[in-house]
């Protein structure tokens, strides 16, 4: 990736940043310049558009019937009294009628067929009566149909020349349908960020490696971060577990910076004697160690390793899984989206009544509690997971979103309005 971080924008003006200050610094620091690639529509889900998309033709391209029935020319008289007309043509989808018709005839027509010239209205086949004579079928059209009924006008979905999407849009399944409808087989997209996932610590063991020795834990962060980074649009590579050895961490970090746009680590982001990740980044790149006034979280490391005009972003998260999860959603997800060309992504918050009490809250820090929406007799409410430990993955499994408690909010009483961020804001179903 080309130069992505503005030098020194991460440096805080005070020892502990508030949540909003941290976001403002991140937003200021990212100057995305990802490469642009051509992507087939079949591979475009979740990709970020690099160019505006303008419709070269209207959708529908032709005025057509919305139902199976009979086309005719409506008038005030036919609307008031109905009309009987001979059926003199037949139009099916893909087989338009060449000749125009006047007010004194009807055409058999099927859904999607181009409207015959001279006809402007379609009556549904179940609403008519048919009479057969020796040489022609006569259709009896009831009163009440206004001109244009059951007809889809050319361009009523998309006008020719209209801008459907702008650069930075993330493509969803229904966006692919819209692009196909204007004839787009491939599109210009930003290339996916290449993200490397690293866990650190001699106590961390890969799941499946055998029984744990005393003091060891299985690596829960790598699979979770890999999935989260993929939801943020990145191509993910797992680089395994790095030991608590300064020389090894420095060598691995320098090698990874040559191949990846973002290196995302968990553990070792503080300044303890065994926190070699922070020391290694200071040695070979630029490290901006933050203390953020949030819970769970607080110690986070941001920085870059530069090679000429190219940067590798390094993000060091805490070691506890809940803190990793929360910090990723609040800080890393919008950073990856912005660096990938999609612009800054701020999750929506939905204000709902609390279904819990919380006393003795410490002011001055932003807290993100695990919560979920429940149905009460009076409507939707937010429940809170009973415990707040940053190592309790159970709270993540139980929840479907985060309760966002601002720095200056005190105790919460049942029924008080709280801000709820559903995980769906980050692509988590």
N, C-alpha and C positions, 0 to 999 in steps of 0.2 A: 504494500500500500504506500502511496505517496505520503508526503508529510501530512500528518493527521492531527497532531496535537500542537496547539500554540504554546511555545516555550513559556514556562513559569506561570501559566494561567491557573495551575492547580495550587499554587502557594497560598495558604490561608492567611487571613489577617489577624486571626485570633486562635488560641490553642484548640478550642473545641467548636467545630462548625455546627450551626443549626442545619436541619434538613434542607430547608429552602436555599440556604447559602451554598451547600454542597452541590445541589442541583444546578444552581446558577453558574457555578464555576465549571462544572462539567459541560453545560450547554455552551458556554463561551469558548471552551477549549477545543471542541471538536470542529474540524474543518474537513468534511468528508471529500475524498477524491478517489472513489473506487473505480476500477476499470469498467468499461462498457462492453457487453457481449450480446450477440444475437441468440435468442432463446426460442425454441419451438413452443407453440401454444400448449402442447401436451406436457411440457416440463415447466410451465410458467407459474404454477400454483405457489404462492408465497414469495414470489420474486418481486423486486422493487423496480418499477418503471424508470428508465433513464431518459425517456423522451415523452413529450405530450402525444396523445393519441387523438387524431382528428378523423371523423367519419368521412370517407371519400364518397359515400352514397347514402341515401336515406334508408331507414329501416322502419317499416317494410319498404322494399324498393318499389312496390306497386300497390295501389289500392286493391284490396281483396276481401273476400267474404269471410266472416267470422264463424259462420255456421253452414250446415247443409240445408239447402232450401231452394228458393226461386228468386232471381233478381228481376227487378222491374224499376220503372221510373215513377217515383212517388210524387204526389201533388196534394194540395188541400182537399181536392175532391176524393182521391183514393183514401186519404186519412179519415175523412168523415164517413164515407159510404162503402169503402172497399171497392174491389174491381175484379172482373173476370177477364183473363187474358190467355191467348193461345201461347203455348210453349214452343218457341221456334229455334232454340239453341241449347247447347250443353257445354258447360265450362267446368273442367276439373283442375286440380292443382298441377301445375306444370304444363297444362294444355289450354292456353287461353283461346278465346274466340276471336277470330280475325275481324269479322264484320261488326259494325255498330248496329245497335237496335234502337227503335223509337219507343214512343209511349204506348203503342198499341200491341206490345208483345212482352213476353217474359222469357227468362232463360233458366233452365235447370242449372244449379251451381252447387259446388261442394266447398267445404272448408279449405281456405288457402288459395282458392282459384282467383285469378285476376278478374276484377269486375268488368263485364262487357261494356263497351262504349255505349253511352245513351242510357244506362241503368245506374241508379244510385242507392238502391235500398234492397235488402234481402229479407224475405219472410221465411221463418223456420218451417221445415217440411212438415212438422207435426201440427202446424197451425192452419194448414190449407186443406181444401177439398179438391180432388181431381175428377174431371169428367172426360171420358174418352169418346171421340167422334170417329167417323170413318177415316179421317186423314190427319187429325191433330189432337193433341192433349190440351185441355183447357184447365187452368188453375184458378180457383176462387180464393182471392186474397182478402182476408177480413179487414174491417176498418180498424183504425187506431195506430197504424204504423207511421211514424214520422220519417221524413226524408233522412237517409243516412243510417237507418237502424241496421244493426248486425253487419256493419261494414267497418273494416280497419283501413284507415286512410294511409296513403304513402307518407312516410316520414313521421307518423304519429308517435313512434317509439324514439327514434333518433333522427334529427334533421341532418341532411347532408351538409358537411362543413362544420358540424358541431364538435366541440372538444369533449370527448368522453372522459379522459383521464389526463392528469398532469404528472410530470416527472415527480417521483417520490411516492406515488401510490403503491400500496402493497396489494398484490392481486389475490382475490378471493375466488372460490369456485364459480360464483355467478358472474364475476368479472370476465372469466374465460368465455362464458356464453355471450356476453356483450361484445367481446373482441371478435369472436368467430362470426357473429351476426353482421359485422361490417367487412368481413373477408380477410381478417388478419390471421395469417398462418404462423408468423413469427414476430417477435417484438424485441426492441432494444431495452435491455435491462442492465442494472448494475450487477457486477459479479458478486457472488456471495463472499462475505468475509471468511477468511480461514482462521478458525479459532482453535487453539490448543488448550487442552484441559490437563492440569497438573495437580496432584495431591502431594503433600509433603509430610515427613515425619517418620522416624524409625518405628513408632508404635502402630502405624497405619499398614494394614494388610489388605490385599485384594480378596474380595469375596470368592470363595471356591478354592483358596490356597491351602486350606486345611484348618484344623482347630487353632484357636487363639491361645497364645501364651499369656501369662499374667501381664497385665498392663497394655495389651494390644487391643486394637479395634479394627473392624472391617471398614473399608473405604466406602462410605455412603455418599460422599460428595461428588465423586467423579461421574457416576451414572446420572445423578440428578442434574448436575451442571451441564453435562452433555445434552440432555434432553431440553433443558431450558435454553441453551445457546442455539439449538436447532430451531426451537420455536421463535427465536429472534431472527431467524433467517440465515444463520451461519452454517458453513460446512465445518464439521467438528472432527478433531483428531484427539484421541486420548494418549498422552505421553507417559502414563503410568505414575508410580509413586517415587518421588525423589527422596533420598535419605538425608539425614541431618548432617551433611558434610559440606562445608563451605565451598571447597574446590569443585566438588561434583555439581552442586547447585549452580555455581557461576558458569561452568563449562556448558551444562545443559541449557541454561537460560540463554547464553550467547548463541548456541546452535539453533535453538527454537526461534529466536528472533530473526534468523535468516530466512525462515520458511513460512512463518505465520504472521497474520495481521494483528492478532490479539492473542496474548498468553494469559489465561485465566487460572489463577492458583487459589488453593484453599489451605490455610494454615501458614504460619511463618511470616505473617505480615506485620508483626509488632517489632519491638526493639529488644527483645530478650536475648540472652546469650545463645539460645538454640534457634532463633528466628533468622535463619541464614538467607531466606529469600529476600528480605528487605536489605540486608547487607550486600548481597550479590548485585541487586539492581543498582544500588548506590555506586558500586564499583564499576559497572560496565555501562550504565545509562544514567538516567535522571529519575530520582525517586522523590515523590511528594507524599509523605506519610500523614494521613489525616487521623484526627480523633473527631468523630462525628457524634453529636449529642443525640443518639438514637438508642433504642432498645427493641429487639436484640441487634447487636452489631458493634458499633463504635470504632474499633481499629480497622481501617481500610487503607490499602496502598494503591496509589496510581502512579504511573510513570511511563517512560518510553525508552526504547533503545533505538538509536538512529544510525542509519547507514546512508550518508549523503542526503538525498532528498526523500529517503524512505524511512518510515517509522514503524516499529512494532510497539503496540500498546501493551502494557503490562498492568494487570489488575490483580491485586492481592486481597482476597476475602478472608474473614475469620475462619476458624476451624469447625465450629459447631454447626451442624446441619441446618438448624432453624435460622441462625444468623446468616448463613450462606444463602439460604433461600430468600429471605427478606431483602438482604442487601442486593442480591441479583435483581430482583423485581424492581426495586426502587431506584437503583443506580446503573447497574450493568445493562439491563434490558434497554432503557432509553439510549444509553451510550452506543450499544451495538446497532440499534436501529438508525441512529443519527450517522454513525460512521459508515453504515451500509447504504446511505443515500436516501433513507425514508423520512428524514427530518426527525425532530425531537418528539418523542411520544410520552405524553403525560396521561396517566390513567384517570378515568372518570371515577368520581366518588358519589355514592348514592346515600342520601341522608335517610336513616331509618331509626325507629325507636330501639333503645337497648332493652334486652330481655334479661338484664343482670345488674347487680350493684357492684361497685368497686370503690373501696375506701382507702385513704392514705396514699394516693398517687403522688409521686415525686414530680414536682414542677421543673421546667427547664430542659426537658429532653422530649423528643418525639418518640412515641411508642407505637408499635405495630403488633396488635394482638391477633391471634388466630381466631377467626369467627366464622359463623355460617348463618344463612338466612333460614328462618323458621316461620311457619304459619301460626298465628294466634287468632283468637276470636275476633280481635279488632283489626287484623291485617298482618302484613309482613313485619317481622322484627328480626333483630340480630342477636344471636347467642354468642357467648364467649367461651373458649376452651378454658377449663378450670385452672390449668397451670401454665406458667410462662417460661419455663426453662428452655434455654436455647439449644439444648441437646435432645429435646423430646420430639422425635419425628412423628409420634402419635398425634400431636396437635396439628401437624400438617395434613395427615391422613384424614383427620376428623373435619377439617375446615374446608370451606370453599371460597375463602377470601380473607382479607386483612381489615381489621378495625383500625382506622388511622386516628390516633389521639394526638392533637397538637401540643406543643411545648407548654402552653399556658393554660391548658384545660386541667381542672382539678378532679375531684371525685365524680364518679358517674353513678346516678341513681336509675333504677328501673324506669323506663319510659323516656329518659333523656334522649335527644337526637344525637346520633353518632354517625361518622362518615365511614362507609363500607366500600372497599375496593374489591370487586369480585375477581377471582383468578382469570376469568374469561377475558379481562382487559389485557392479558399477556398471552392470549392464545391457548390458555389451559382450559380444556373442556371440563 
